[in-house]
Amino acid sequence: MRKDVRILLVGEPKVGKTSLIMSLVSEEFPQVVPYRAEEITIPADVTPERVPTHIVDYSEAEQTDEQLSSEISKANVICIVYAVNNKKSIEKVTSHWIPLINDNTDKDSRVPVILVGNKSDLVEHSSMETILPVMNQYTEIETCVECSAKNLKNISELFYYAQKAVLHPTGPLYCPEEKRMKPACIKALTRIFKVSDLDNDGILNDNELNFFQRTCFNAPLASQALEDVKNVVRKNVIDGVCDNGLTLKGFLFLHTLFIQRGRHETTWTVLRRFGYDDDLELHQDYLFPLTLKVPPDCTTELNHNAYLFLQSVFDKHDKDRDCALSPEELKDLFDVFPYMPWGLDVNNTVCTNDEGWITNQGYLSQWTLTTYLDVQRCLEYLGYLGYSIISEQESQAAAITVTRDKKIDLQKKQTQRSVFRCNVFGDSGSGKSGFLQAFLGRNLTRQNIVSEEHMSYYAISTAYVYGQEKYLLLHEVFPDFDVLSDADMACDIVCLVYDASNPHSFEYCARVFKQYFMDTKTPCMMIAAKSDLQETKQLYALTPLEFCRKHKMPPPQAFTCNTAGAPCKDIYTKLTTMAMHPHARLRCMCTCNRCTFCHLQNFINSELVQTVKAKLYTAILSRHVTQADLKSSAFWLRVSVGATVFAVLGFAMYRVLLKQR
């Protein structure tokens, strides 16, 4: 809605333009009237629409034609004033003033016009019979008001209608010649209906209508008023009411009725509440709230309320309840968008079912990916779905959590993030794409049917780390070694993939690591892909295992997607764990039997330790412990000494193994 309104009064000399302005301001008829009143600004708090209003007078005696043209171009609404007792001034409305205004305004955005019949106190008849044909001829004429500056009749109403013509214009909503709403208005109201239809059954039931009423007008409808509305629709529209709910057809009829009865401010209130501007386009401030700021080294994630909202959107469009969205269901979900936001590459970015339809998990994963990579795009999408309205939030920004700086996570050795990015490097043909698709549960057979043009360089799904669900985002980086961007470097973990059957494949991974990641704190993991093929010695100074030992990395992880069923996902859990705990160098979660972690695990599980543990258990817990023993200081002394001995032995073993490493 406009932040101010500029009203221009034009007309023949002596019709009372200046008197109207002065009567409005002083609330009495002026005895002395100047040729032209100075521009007057009425504060917002004294206007019905709470908008500052500027009223501009025109005088042929004091202004030139150029000045008049300039004022016409600046005006938001123009009042053509005529005297009801002066036939010539009425004729000049169509012969001079309307053509002049049209010549000085753009044809596609005509300024609304109000016809003002002044001096009604001097005649007993009305000029409406003469004016109505003029109103029907010119669509830019909003209304006609007869008033009297002398008697103060309809003065306030005149300027209220002028304000209303600017703030709630009829032009964008309704075509008077065809007596129906314009396509843009129908499209906007259709989206509003679908957003408000919370169960997607094609009707607005009483609960949905009351929620809609509270959302737009801050007050629910009384039961009787609700029934009266439905009865009006029933009498005028077939299929306007179904199962005691309002259909889209009935919803559109109601707004047509509002406009035809001069209550188009009702329709504008609804449109603006759902984010539309004066051109019936979703406002940029609605789609892209300015309240969200993302500092460097921070990421963006959806919060719990946002996931609940997106889940409700999924549920209401998953009509067959198969936990997947068919192409028809997906199209219906995005029907409130001006374009289809997801292409066929999305089906190769997230999990799908056997028919290739996006599953519930895949749907939430794609939203997570969009939020992480392009939060502004996510805000736009949430705006189309009506998140701020349905969730009763100030804006879509309430759906986003900005994580704290990663440096703080490293200092505190813990993180609250739920999404972790893994950049996947590797030479051409090393198996990077297969590694990404395997994360989505697709073996080599399923991957071979994926079209090359629909292949995605991202894959995202969930992984469980210590019982917590986290999202792992895999990004395949182009193998151009010399042009790694900041985005290629910015990640939580690096995955270096080489083809175990290609002797030249490992060299690329070694060079990338040494040039870009050797001196960083980003954890790295080597993946020996295509492990189902015969392993070949890599033509590099060090073997992959020796290279990993030298740079204190976990040993290379064997991987293949050439399996009968879905590939094993253990390796993705390891990646997520390393991304969550980059500081925990010992927790490599491998079974190499060479690193300190594995040696300690083997020692704890050894027969010697298990035997000692069993004997202690028998000696301390299996014997009959009396109440007197529990109170005896000697008993607790023996327990303390035993615990201390075990702690010292464990620490000594750790130091010895650490030195060996």
C-alpha positions as CSV (number, residue, x, y, z in Angstrom):
1,M,0.0,0.0,0.0
2,R,1.2,3.5,-0.8
3,K,2.8,5.5,2.0
4,D,1.1,8.8,1.0
5,V,-1.6,10.1,-1.3
6,R,-1.4,13.2,-3.5
7,I,-4.8,14.6,-4.6
8,L,-5.0,17.2,-7.3
9,L,-8.2,19.4,-7.9
10,V,-8.8,20.7,-11.4
11,G,-11.7,22.3,-13.2
12,E,-13.0,25.4,-14.7
13,P,-12.6,28.8,-12.9
14,K,-15.2,29.7,-10.3
15,V,-16.4,26.1,-9.7
16,G,-15.2,26.1,-6.1
17,K,-12.0,24.1,-6.1
18,T,-10.2,26.4,-3.5
19,S,-13.4,26.7,-1.4
20,L,-13.6,22.9,-1.1
21,I,-10.0,22.7,0.3
22,M,-10.4,25.6,2.7
23,S,-13.8,24.3,3.9
24,L,-12.2,20.9,4.7
25,V,-9.3,22.5,6.6
26,S,-11.2,25.2,8.6
27,E,-14.5,23.3,8.8
28,E,-16.3,26.5,7.7
29,F,-17.0,28.3,4.4
30,P,-14.4,31.0,3.8
31,Q,-15.6,34.5,3.2
32,V,-12.5,35.5,1.3
33,V,-11.2,33.0,-1.3
34,P,-7.8,33.3,-2.9
35,Y,-7.1,32.4,-6.5
36,R,-5.3,29.3,-5.4
37,A,-4.8,27.5,-2.1
38,E,-1.3,26.5,-1.0
39,E,-0.5,22.7,-0.9
40,I,-1.9,21.2,2.2
41,T,-0.7,18.1,4.0
42,I,-3.1,16.2,6.3
43,P,-1.3,14.1,8.9
44,A,-1.8,10.3,8.9
45,D,-3.5,10.2,12.3
46,V,-6.5,12.3,11.2
47,T,-7.2,10.4,8.0
48,P,-9.5,7.3,7.8
49,E,-6.8,5.2,6.1
50,R,-3.9,6.4,8.4
51,V,-1.9,7.7,5.4
52,P,-0.5,11.2,5.0
53,T,-2.5,13.1,2.3
54,H,-1.3,16.0,0.2
55,I,-4.0,18.2,-1.4
56,V,-3.0,20.4,-4.4
57,D,-5.0,23.2,-5.9
58,Y,-4.9,24.4,-9.5
59,S,-5.6,27.9,-10.8
60,E,-5.6,28.8,-14.4
61,A,-4.8,32.4,-13.5
62,E,-1.6,31.6,-11.6
63,Q,-0.3,28.5,-13.3
64,T,0.9,27.6,-16.8
65,D,0.0,24.6,-18.9
66,E,3.5,23.1,-18.2
67,Q,2.9,23.4,-14.5
68,L,-0.5,21.8,-14.8
69,S,1.0,18.9,-16.8
70,S,3.7,18.5,-14.2
71,E,1.1,18.3,-11.4
72,I,-1.1,15.8,-13.3
73,S,1.9,13.5,-13.7
74,K,2.7,13.7,-10.0
75,A,-0.9,13.2,-8.8
76,N,-2.1,9.8,-7.4
77,V,-5.8,10.8,-7.9
78,I,-7.4,13.8,-9.7
79,C,-10.7,15.4,-8.7
80,I,-12.4,17.1,-11.7
81,V,-14.6,19.7,-10.0
82,Y,-17.7,21.2,-11.8
83,A,-20.5,23.4,-10.6
84,V,-23.9,21.6,-10.7
85,N,-25.5,24.9,-11.7
86,N,-23.1,25.5,-14.5
87,K,-23.8,23.3,-17.6
88,K,-20.7,24.5,-19.4
89,S,-18.5,23.3,-16.6
90,I,-20.1,19.9,-16.8
91,E,-19.5,19.7,-20.6
92,K,-15.9,20.7,-20.1
93,V,-15.4,17.5,-18.0
94,T,-15.5,15.3,-21.2
95,S,-14.5,17.9,-23.8
96,H,-11.4,19.2,-22.1
97,W,-10.3,17.8,-18.7
98,I,-10.5,14.0,-19.2
99,P,-8.6,14.2,-22.6
100,L,-6.0,16.5,-21.0
101,I,-5.5,14.1,-18.1
102,N,-5.2,11.1,-20.4
103,D,-2.7,12.9,-22.6
104,N,-0.4,13.5,-19.6
105,T,-0.6,10.0,-18.1
106,D,0.6,6.6,-19.2
107,K,-2.1,4.5,-21.0
108,D,-1.3,1.4,-19.0
109,S,-1.4,3.1,-15.6
110,R,-4.2,5.7,-15.8
111,V,-4.7,7.9,-12.7
112,P,-8.0,7.4,-11.1
113,V,-10.5,10.3,-11.5
114,I,-13.2,11.5,-9.1
115,L,-16.0,13.7,-10.5
116,V,-17.0,16.4,-8.0
117,G,-20.3,18.3,-8.4
118,N,-19.9,21.4,-6.2
119,K,-22.5,24.0,-5.2
120,S,-25.3,21.5,-4.7
121,D,-26.8,24.0,-2.2
122,L,-27.8,26.3,-5.2
123,V,-30.0,23.8,-7.0
124,E,-32.8,21.4,-6.0
125,H,-32.1,18.8,-8.7
126,S,-29.2,16.3,-9.0
127,S,-26.6,16.2,-11.8
128,M,-26.3,12.4,-11.6
129,E,-28.5,11.8,-14.7
130,T,-26.0,13.8,-16.8
131,I,-22.9,12.4,-15.1
132,L,-23.8,8.6,-15.1
133,P,-23.3,8.2,-18.9
134,V,-19.9,9.9,-18.5
135,M,-18.9,7.5,-15.8
136,N,-19.9,4.5,-17.9
137,Q,-17.9,5.9,-20.9
138,Y,-14.6,6.4,-19.0
139,T,-13.3,3.5,-16.9
140,E,-10.8,5.6,-15.1
141,I,-13.6,7.4,-13.3
142,E,-13.9,5.8,-9.9
143,T,-17.0,7.6,-8.6
144,C,-18.9,10.9,-8.5
145,V,-19.7,13.0,-5.4
146,E,-22.1,15.9,-5.1
147,C,-21.1,18.3,-2.4
148,S,-21.4,21.9,-1.1
149,A,-18.4,23.9,0.2
150,K,-20.8,26.4,1.7
151,N,-22.9,23.9,3.7
152,L,-19.9,21.5,4.3
153,K,-22.0,18.8,2.6
154,N,-19.9,15.6,1.7
155,I,-16.6,17.5,2.0
156,S,-14.9,14.8,4.2
157,E,-16.5,12.1,2.0
158,L,-15.1,13.6,-1.1
159,F,-11.5,13.4,0.1
160,Y,-12.1,9.9,1.7
161,Y,-13.2,8.6,-1.7
162,A,-10.2,10.2,-3.3
163,Q,-7.9,8.4,-0.8
164,K,-9.8,5.2,-1.3
165,A,-9.4,5.5,-5.1
166,V,-5.6,5.5,-4.6
167,L,-5.2,3.0,-1.8
168,H,-7.9,0.6,-2.9
169,P,-8.2,1.1,-6.7
170,T,-10.8,-0.8,-8.7
171,G,-8.8,-0.8,-11.9
172,P,-6.4,-3.7,-11.1
173,L,-9.3,-5.8,-9.7
174,Y,-12.3,-5.5,-12.0
175,C,-13.3,-4.9,-15.6
176,P,-16.6,-2.9,-15.6
177,E,-17.2,-3.5,-19.3
178,E,-17.2,-7.3,-18.9
179,K,-18.5,-7.1,-15.3
180,R,-16.0,-9.6,-13.9
181,M,-12.7,-9.7,-12.1
182,K,-9.5,-9.4,-14.1
183,P,-7.3,-12.5,-14.6
184,A,-4.5,-11.2,-12.4
185,C,-7.0,-10.7,-9.5
186,I,-8.5,-14.2,-10.1
187,K,-5.0,-15.7,-10.0
188,A,-4.1,-14.0,-6.8
189,L,-7.3,-14.9,-5.0
190,T,-7.0,-18.5,-6.3
191,R,-3.6,-18.8,-4.6
192,I,-5.0,-17.3,-1.4
193,F,-7.8,-19.8,-1.5
194,K,-5.4,-22.7,-1.9
195,V,-3.1,-21.5,0.9
196,S,-6.1,-21.1,3.2
197,D,-7.4,-24.6,2.3
198,L,-5.4,-26.3,5.0
199,D,-6.5,-29.8,4.3
200,N,-6.5,-29.4,0.5
201,D,-10.0,-30.8,0.0
202,G,-11.1,-28.0,-2.3
203,I,-13.4,-26.2,0.1
204,L,-13.0,-23.8,3.0
205,N,-14.8,-25.3,6.0
206,D,-15.9,-23.3,9.0
207,N,-12.6,-23.6,10.8
208,E,-10.6,-22.6,7.8
209,L,-13.0,-19.6,7.1
210,N,-12.7,-18.4,10.7
211,F,-8.9,-18.7,10.5
212,F,-9.0,-16.8,7.2
213,Q,-11.2,-14.1,8.8
214,R,-8.9,-13.7,11.8
215,T,-5.9,-13.6,9.7
216,C,-7.2,-10.8,7.4
217,F,-9.5,-8.8,9.7
218,N,-8.4,-9.8,13.3
219,A,-11.9,-11.0,14.2
220,P,-13.7,-14.3,13.6
221,L,-17.1,-14.5,12.0
222,A,-20.1,-15.3,14.2
223,S,-21.9,-18.5,13.3
224,Q,-24.9,-16.7,12.0
225,A,-22.8,-14.4,9.9
226,L,-21.0,-17.4,8.4
227,E,-24.3,-19.0,7.5
228,D,-25.6,-15.7,5.9
229,V,-22.5,-15.6,3.7
230,K,-23.0,-19.2,2.6
231,N,-26.7,-18.5,1.9
232,V,-25.8,-15.5,-0.4
233,V,-23.4,-17.7,-2.3
234,R,-26.0,-20.6,-2.6
235,K,-28.6,-18.3,-4.0
236,N,-26.3,-16.9,-6.7
237,V,-23.7,-19.6,-7.6
238,I,-24.2,-23.2,-8.5
239,D,-21.6,-25.3,-6.7
240,G,-20.5,-22.2,-4.7
241,V,-21.1,-24.2,-1.5
242,C,-20.2,-27.9,-1.1
243,D,-20.4,-30.0,2.0
244,N,-21.3,-26.9,4.0
245,G,-18.0,-25.3,2.9
246,L,-17.1,-22.5,0.5
247,T,-15.6,-23.7,-2.9
248,L,-13.2,-21.7,-5.0
249,K,-16.1,-20.7,-7.2
250,G,-18.0,-19.3,-4.3
251,F,-14.9,-17.6,-2.9
252,L,-14.3,-15.7,-6.1
253,F,-18.0,-14.8,-6.3
254,L,-17.9,-13.2,-2.9
255,H,-15.1,-10.9,-3.9
256,T,-16.7,-10.0,-7.1
257,L,-19.8,-9.0,-5.1
258,F,-17.6,-6.9,-2.7
259,I,-16.2,-5.0,-5.7
260,Q,-19.5,-4.5,-7.4
261,R,-21.0,-3.1,-4.2
262,G,-18.1,-0.6,-3.8
263,R,-16.4,-2.6,-1.0
264,H,-13.2,-3.3,-2.9
265,E,-11.2,-2.3,0.2
266,T,-12.3,-5.7,1.6
267,T,-10.6,-7.5,-1.3
268,W,-7.6,-5.3,-1.1
269,T,-7.2,-6.0,2.6
270,V,-7.2,-9.7,1.8
271,L,-4.7,-9.3,-1.0
272,R,-2.3,-7.2,1.0
273,R,-2.4,-9.5,4.0
274,F,-1.3,-12.3,1.7
275,G,1.6,-10.2,0.4
276,Y,0.3,-8.6,-2.8
277,D,1.2,-5.1,-3.9
278,D,-0.9,-2.6,-6.0
279,D,0.1,-4.4,-9.2
280,L,-1.1,-7.8,-7.8
281,E,2.4,-9.1,-7.6
282,L,3.8,-10.5,-4.4
283,H,5.7,-7.7,-2.8
284,Q,9.5,-8.0,-2.6
285,D,9.5,-7.2,1.2
286,Y,7.1,-10.1,1.7
287,L,9.2,-12.6,-0.3
288,F,12.6,-11.4,0.9
289,P,12.4,-10.1,4.5
290,L,15.3,-7.8,5.4
291,T,15.5,-9.0,9.0
292,L,17.7,-12.0,8.2
293,K,21.4,-11.4,8.2
294,V,23.9,-14.2,7.9
295,P,27.5,-13.4,9.1
296,P,30.5,-15.1,7.5
297,D,31.3,-18.6,8.6
298,C,27.7,-19.2,9.7
299,T,25.2,-21.4,7.9
300,T,21.4,-21.3,7.7
301,E,19.1,-24.1,8.6
302,L,15.3,-24.6,9.0
303,N,14.1,-24.7,12.6
304,H,11.6,-27.1,14.1
305,N,8.5,-25.0,13.4
306,A,9.5,-24.7,9.7
307,Y,9.9,-28.5,9.4
308,L,6.5,-29.0,11.0
309,F,5.0,-26.5,8.5
310,L,6.6,-28.2,5.5
311,Q,5.5,-31.6,6.8
312,S,1.9,-30.4,7.0
313,V,2.2,-29.1,3.4
314,F,3.5,-32.6,2.3
315,D,0.8,-34.4,4.2
316,K,-2.0,-32.4,2.7
317,H,-0.8,-33.0,-0.9
318,D,0.1,-36.7,-0.4
319,K,-3.4,-37.8,-1.2
320,D,-2.7,-41.5,-1.6
321,R,-0.7,-41.6,1.7
322,D,2.2,-43.5,0.2
323,C,4.8,-41.1,1.8
324,A,5.9,-39.9,-1.7
325,L,4.8,-37.2,-4.1
326,S,3.7,-38.3,-7.5
327,P,4.3,-35.9,-10.4
328,E,0.6,-34.8,-10.2
329,E,0.8,-34.3,-6.4
330,L,4.1,-32.3,-6.7
331,K,2.5,-30.1,-9.4
332,D,-0.5,-29.5,-7.2
333,L,1.8,-28.6,-4.3
334,F,3.6,-26.0,-6.4
335,D,0.5,-24.6,-7.9
336,V,0.7,-21.6,-5.6
337,F,4.1,-20.8,-7.2
338,P,4.4,-18.6,-10.3
339,Y,6.8,-21.2,-11.7
340,M,7.9,-24.8,-11.1
341,P,10.8,-24.5,-8.6
342,W,12.1,-28.1,-8.8
343,G,13.5,-29.6,-11.9
344,L,14.2,-33.2,-12.8
345,D,17.6,-32.9,-11.2
346,V,16.0,-32.8,-7.8
347,N,15.0,-36.5,-8.2
348,N,18.7,-37.3,-8.4
349,T,19.6,-35.1,-5.5
350,V,17.4,-36.6,-2.8
351,C,15.9,-40.0,-2.0
352,T,13.1,-41.3,-4.2
353,N,11.0,-44.5,-4.2
354,D,11.2,-47.3,-6.8
355,E,9.0,-45.2,-9.2
356,G,11.3,-42.2,-9.0
357,W,9.0,-40.1,-6.9
358,I,10.3,-37.9,-4.2
359,T,9.8,-39.4,-0.7
360,N,8.9,-37.6,2.5
361,Q,12.6,-37.7,3.5
362,G,13.7,-36.6,0.1
363,Y,11.2,-33.7,0.2
364,L,12.5,-32.4,3.6
365,S,16.1,-33.0,2.4
366,Q,15.6,-30.7,-0.6
367,W,14.2,-28.0,1.5
368,T,17.2,-28.4,3.8
369,L,19.5,-28.1,0.8
370,T,17.8,-25.0,-0.5
371,T,18.0,-23.4,2.9
372,Y,21.7,-24.2,3.3
373,L,22.8,-23.1,-0.2
374,D,20.5,-20.2,-1.0
375,V,18.5,-19.0,2.0
376,Q,16.9,-16.1,0.0
377,R,15.5,-18.6,-2.4
378,C,14.1,-20.6,0.5
379,L,12.5,-17.5,2.0
380,E,10.9,-16.8,-1.4
381,Y,9.5,-20.4,-1.6
382,L,8.1,-20.2,1.9
383,G,6.5,-16.9,1.0
384,Y,4.6,-18.6,-1.9
385,L,3.4,-21.3,0.5
386,G,2.2,-18.7,3.0
387,Y,4.4,-19.7,5.8
388,S,4.2,-16.4,7.8
389,I,0.4,-16.4,7.5
390,I,-0.3,-20.1,8.3
391,S,2.3,-20.2,11.1
392,E,1.2,-16.7,12.3
393,Q,4.8,-15.4,12.2
394,E,5.9,-11.9,11.3
395,S,7.8,-13.1,8.2
396,Q,9.5,-16.2,6.7
397,A,12.7,-15.2,8.5
398,A,11.1,-16.8,11.6
399,A,11.6,-20.2,9.9
400,I,15.4,-19.8,9.7
401,T,18.1,-20.5,12.2
402,V,21.5,-18.9,11.7
403,T,24.1,-21.1,13.2
404,R,27.0,-19.7,15.2
405,D,30.4,-19.2,13.8
406,K,32.3,-22.4,13.1
407,K,35.3,-21.1,14.9
408,I,33.3,-21.0,18.1
409,D,32.2,-24.6,17.5
410,L,35.9,-25.6,17.2
411,Q,36.8,-23.8,20.4
412,K,34.0,-25.3,22.4
413,K,34.5,-28.7,20.7
414,Q,30.7,-29.1,20.2
415,T,28.2,-28.0,17.6
416,Q,24.4,-27.4,17.5
417,R,24.3,-27.6,13.7
418,S,22.2,-30.2,12.0
419,V,23.5,-29.9,8.4
420,F,27.1,-30.7,7.4
421,R,28.7,-30.2,4.1
422,C,31.1,-32.6,2.5
423,N,32.9,-31.5,-0.7
424,V,33.8,-34.5,-2.8
425,F,37.0,-34.2,-4.9
426,G,38.4,-36.7,-7.4
427,D,39.8,-37.0,-10.9
428,S,37.5,-37.6,-13.8
429,G,36.2,-41.2,-13.8
430,S,37.2,-41.8,-10.2
431,G,33.6,-42.6,-9.1
432,K,32.5,-39.3,-7.5
433,S,29.0,-39.3,-9.0
434,G,28.5,-43.0,-8.0
435,F,29.5,-42.1,-4.5
436,L,26.9,-39.3,-4.3
437,Q,24.1,-41.5,-5.8
438,A,25.0,-44.4,-3.5
439,F,24.2,-42.1,-0.5
440,L,20.7,-42.0,-1.9
441,G,20.5,-45.8,-1.8
442,R,21.1,-46.4,-5.5
443,N,23.4,-49.1,-6.7
444,L,25.3,-49.1,-10.0
445,T,22.3,-50.7,-11.9
446,R,19.9,-47.9,-10.8
447,Q,22.6,-45.2,-11.5
448,N,23.0,-46.4,-15.1
449,I,19.4,-45.5,-16.0
450,V,19.8,-41.8,-14.8
451,S,20.0,-39.4,-17.8
452,E,23.2,-37.4,-18.0
453,E,21.4,-34.1,-18.4
454,H,19.4,-34.7,-15.2
455,M,22.5,-35.6,-13.1
456,S,23.0,-33.6,-10.0
457,Y,26.2,-32.4,-8.4
458,Y,24.6,-32.5,-5.0
459,A,23.2,-35.3,-2.9
460,I,21.6,-34.9,0.6
461,S,20.1,-37.3,3.0
462,T,20.1,-38.1,6.7
463,A,22.7,-40.0,8.8
464,Y,22.4,-41.0,12.4
465,V,25.3,-40.1,14.7
466,Y,25.1,-41.3,18.3
467,G,21.3,-41.5,17.9
468,Q,20.9,-38.0,16.5
469,E,19.5,-37.4,13.0
470,K,21.8,-35.1,11.0
471,Y,21.8,-34.1,7.3
472,L,24.9,-34.8,5.3
473,L,25.2,-32.7,2.1
474,L,27.6,-34.1,-0.5
475,H,28.8,-31.8,-3.2
476,E,30.8,-33.0,-6.2
477,V,33.5,-30.5,-7.1
478,F,34.6,-30.2,-10.7
479,P,38.1,-31.8,-11.2
480,D,39.7,-28.6,-12.5
481,F,42.6,-28.5,-10.1
482,D,43.7,-24.9,-10.6
483,V,40.4,-23.0,-10.1
484,L,39.1,-24.1,-6.8
485,S,36.8,-21.3,-5.5
486,D,36.0,-20.3,-1.9
487,A,32.8,-22.3,-2.1
488,D,34.8,-25.4,-3.1
489,M,37.0,-24.9,0.0
490,A,34.2,-24.1,2.5
491,C,33.0,-27.3,4.0
492,D,32.9,-29.3,7.2
493,I,34.8,-32.4,5.8
494,V,36.6,-33.2,2.6
495,C,36.2,-36.5,0.8
496,L,39.0,-37.4,-1.6
497,V,37.8,-40.2,-4.0
498,Y,40.2,-42.2,-6.2
499,D,39.7,-45.2,-8.4
500,A,41.5,-48.1,-6.8
501,S,41.7,-49.9,-10.2
502,N,43.3,-46.9,-11.9
503,P,47.1,-46.4,-11.1
504,H,47.0,-42.7,-11.9
505,S,43.8,-41.8,-9.9
506,F,45.3,-41.3,-6.4
507,E,47.8,-38.6,-7.5
508,Y,45.0,-36.1,-8.1
509,C,43.7,-36.5,-4.5
510,A,47.2,-36.2,-3.0
511,R,47.8,-33.0,-4.9
512,V,44.5,-31.5,-3.9
513,F,45.1,-32.3,-0.2
514,K,48.6,-31.0,-0.1
515,Q,47.8,-27.7,-1.9
516,Y,44.5,-26.8,-0.3
517,F,43.8,-28.8,2.9
518,M,47.0,-30.0,4.5
519,D,47.4,-26.8,6.6
520,T,43.7,-26.4,7.5
521,K,41.6,-27.8,10.3
522,T,39.1,-29.4,7.9
523,P,39.0,-33.2,8.4
524,C,39.7,-35.3,5.3
525,M,39.0,-38.8,4.3
526,M,40.3,-40.9,1.4
527,I,37.8,-43.1,-0.4
528,A,39.1,-46.1,-2.5
529,A,36.2,-46.3,-4.9
530,K,35.4,-49.3,-7.2
531,S,36.8,-51.7,-4.6
532,D,34.9,-54.5,-6.4
533,L,37.5,-54.3,-9.2
534,Q,41.1,-55.6,-8.9
535,E,43.2,-53.1,-6.9
536,T,46.1,-51.6,-8.7
537,K,49.3,-50.1,-7.3
538,Q,49.1,-46.3,-7.5
539,L,51.9,-44.5,-9.3
540,Y,52.7,-42.1,-6.5
541,A,55.7,-41.8,-4.2
542,L,53.6,-43.1,-1.2
543,T,50.9,-45.7,-1.2
544,P,47.4,-44.3,-0.2
545,L,47.8,-46.0,3.3
546,E,51.3,-44.5,3.8
547,F,50.0,-41.1,2.7
548,C,47.2,-41.2,5.2
549,R,49.5,-42.3,8.0
550,K,51.9,-39.5,7.2
551,H,49.2,-36.8,7.3
552,K,47.4,-38.4,10.3
553,M,44.3,-39.2,8.3
554,P,42.1,-42.3,8.7
555,P,43.2,-45.1,6.3
556,P,41.6,-45.2,2.9
557,Q,38.0,-46.5,3.0
558,A,37.1,-49.2,0.5
559,F,33.8,-48.4,-1.3
560,T,31.8,-49.8,-4.2
561,C,28.3,-49.1,-5.5
562,N,28.3,-52.3,-7.6
563,T,26.1,-54.2,-5.2
564,A,23.0,-56.3,-5.5
565,G,21.0,-54.1,-3.2
566,A,21.4,-50.6,-1.8
567,P,25.1,-49.8,-1.1
568,C,26.3,-49.8,2.5
569,K,25.9,-46.4,4.2
570,D,28.4,-46.9,7.1
571,I,30.9,-44.7,5.3
572,Y,28.5,-41.7,5.3
573,T,27.9,-42.1,9.0
574,K,31.7,-41.9,9.5
575,L,31.9,-38.8,7.3
576,T,29.1,-37.1,9.3
577,T,30.7,-38.1,12.6
578,M,34.0,-36.6,11.5
579,A,32.2,-33.4,10.4
580,M,30.5,-33.1,13.7
581,H,33.6,-33.8,15.8
582,P,36.6,-32.4,13.7
583,H,38.6,-32.0,17.0
584,A,38.3,-35.7,18.0
585,R,41.3,-36.9,16.1
586,L,41.4,-40.3,17.8
587,R,37.8,-41.1,17.0
588,C,38.5,-42.3,13.4
589,M,35.8,-45.0,13.7
590,C,37.8,-47.3,11.6
591,T,38.9,-51.0,11.9
592,C,42.4,-50.6,10.6
593,N,44.0,-52.2,13.8
594,R,46.9,-49.7,13.4
595,C,45.8,-46.4,14.9
596,T,45.7,-45.6,18.6
597,F,42.0,-45.7,18.8
598,C,41.9,-49.3,17.4
599,H,44.7,-50.4,19.7
600,L,42.8,-49.1,22.7
601,Q,39.6,-50.7,21.6
602,N,41.5,-54.0,21.1
603,F,43.1,-53.8,24.5
604,I,39.7,-53.1,26.2
605,N,38.2,-56.1,24.4
606,S,41.2,-58.4,25.0
607,E,40.8,-61.6,27.0
608,L,43.1,-60.4,29.7
609,V,41.0,-57.3,30.5
610,Q,37.8,-59.3,30.3
611,T,39.1,-61.9,32.7
612,V,40.2,-59.2,35.2
613,K,36.9,-57.5,34.8
614,A,35.0,-60.7,35.5
615,K,37.1,-61.5,38.6
616,L,36.5,-58.0,40.0
617,Y,32.8,-58.3,39.3
618,T,32.7,-61.6,41.2
619,A,34.8,-60.3,44.1
620,I,32.9,-57.1,44.6
621,L,29.4,-57.4,43.3
622,S,28.7,-61.2,43.4
623,R,29.6,-61.7,47.0
624,H,27.0,-61.1,49.7
625,V,27.4,-57.4,50.6
626,T,25.8,-56.7,54.0
627,Q,24.6,-53.4,55.3
628,A,27.7,-53.4,57.6
629,D,30.0,-53.8,54.5
630,L,28.4,-50.7,52.9
631,K,29.1,-48.7,56.0
632,S,32.6,-50.1,56.4
633,S,35.4,-47.7,55.4
634,A,37.7,-50.7,54.6
635,F,35.2,-51.9,51.9
636,W,35.1,-48.5,50.1
637,L,38.9,-48.2,50.4
638,R,39.3,-51.5,48.5
639,V,36.9,-50.3,45.8
640,S,38.7,-46.9,45.5
641,V,42.1,-48.6,45.2
642,G,40.9,-50.9,42.5
643,A,39.4,-48.1,40.4
644,T,42.7,-46.1,40.8
645,V,44.8,-49.0,39.6
646,F,42.7,-49.4,36.5
647,A,42.8,-45.7,35.7
648,V,46.6,-45.6,36.0
649,L,47.1,-48.8,33.9
650,G,44.7,-47.4,31.2
651,F,46.5,-44.0,31.0
652,A,49.9,-45.7,30.9
653,M,48.8,-48.0,28.0
654,Y,47.5,-44.9,26.2
655,R,50.8,-43.1,26.5
656,V,52.8,-46.1,25.3
657,L,50.6,-46.6,22.2
658,L,50.6,-42.9,21.5
659,K,54.4,-42.8,21.4
660,Q,54.5,-45.9,19.1
661,R,52.2,-44.0,16.7
